[in-house]
Amino acid sequence: MPSEGSVSALTDALSIAGETQHPISTVHQVKGQEFQAICIVIPPSDVVDLMERLENNQIDEPERVLYVGMTRAKRVCVFALPDAVAARFRALLGGAGAPTQIFEREVQ
C-alpha cells in the first residue's frame, strides 16, 4: 500500500479548487463509510504482485484492504491502474460476476 508521503502527493495532484473538491482518503480512513462512487488507485509498483495474488486466490492484508475499498461504493467503483493489466484485472472481476467496463484515458 502507498506510504503517507505518496498519499499526500496524490491528494495534492488530484485536488480540485473551491467547493467542488472531492474527498481523497486512504481506505483505512473511510472504513465504515459509504459513497455513491469511489476511485481506487492501484500504483504500477503494486499492481503485478496484487494481480498474481488475486489470480492464485492468495488473500492477505493488501487484498483485504482492496475489498474494504471496493465495498465503500454504493453505485460505482472505478479502478485506476496501468493499461498493461486492465484486461487481466477486468477478467478477474468478470470471473467473480462483477459487471465491468474499461475506459481508457491517457494520463498527462
Secondary structure as GFF3:
##gff-version 3
##sequence-region A 1 108
A	DSSP	alpha_helix	4	14	.	.	.	ID=ss1
A	DSSP	three_ten_helix	18	20	.	.	.	ID=ss2
A	DSSP	alpha_helix	27	30	.	.	.	ID=ss3
A	DSSP	beta_strand	35	41	.	.	.	ID=ss4
A	DSSP	alpha_helix	44	55	.	.	.	ID=ss5
A	DSSP	alpha_helix	61	70	.	.	.	ID=ss6
A	DSSP	beta_strand	73	80	.	.	.	ID=ss7
A	DSSP	alpha_helix	83	95	.	.	.	ID=ss8
###
